[in-house]
Amino acid sequence: MKTKRSMKVRDCHNCSATINKGDQYGQRSVSLGKQCSWGIDQRPAEEIPAWAWSDYRVKVDICASCAC
């Protein structure tokens, strides 16, 4: 995994270690569930079809030792 140099203090998502300013770290995306493509007031009355759902992903920081 490609790493980059941190410009601020961060926490590792995997091991909860502190990533200090100037240390190497990596980023990866994790899935937090599903989201619907319709707004709350535009939803149909029946069940929402499967094609309307998509993964909700967010980037998290991981330390250099967890990235290897």
N, C-alpha and C positions, 0 to 999 in steps of 0.2 A: 504494500500500500504506500502511496506517495505521502510523505509528511511535509509539513511546513513549520516555520518558526512562529511561535506564539507572540502576539503583541500585547497580551494582557494575561492575567492570572485566570486559569480555567480549572474545572474539575473533570476527571476522567469518568465517562459514563459506565465503564465496565468495572473498574476496581476502586473508584472514588478517590484516587490519588490526586494530589494537586499538581497541575501543570503550570510551572512558573513562567514568568515573562522571559522569552529568549529560548525556552525549551522547544524541542520538536514534538509535534502532535499530528494526529490524523483526524479525518472526519469520515463518518459513514452515516447512511440513512437507515432509520428504523421505522417500522410500520406501527402506527398508533391506532389502527382500526380502519373503518370505512366511513366515507362521507357521501352524501347524496348530492346530485347535481341540481336539484330543485331547491328553491327557497322555501321557507317554512309556510308561506301563504300561497305558494303555487303548487303544492303537492296535490296529487290526485286523491280522490276519496278511497279508491281501491288500493291494493298492495302495490308498493313501488317495485317495478321490474328490476331484474338482476343487472341489466346493462346500465342502469342509472347510478349504480354504486361504483366508487373508485377508491383505491387505497389512499389513506392520508399518511404521508411520510414526512419526517422531520430529520434534519441533520444533527448529529450529536458528536461531541469531541471525545477522542480517546487518546491516551498517552502513547508514546513511541513504543514502549514495551508491549502493550496490548495490540498495537497495530502490526507487529511482526508476525 
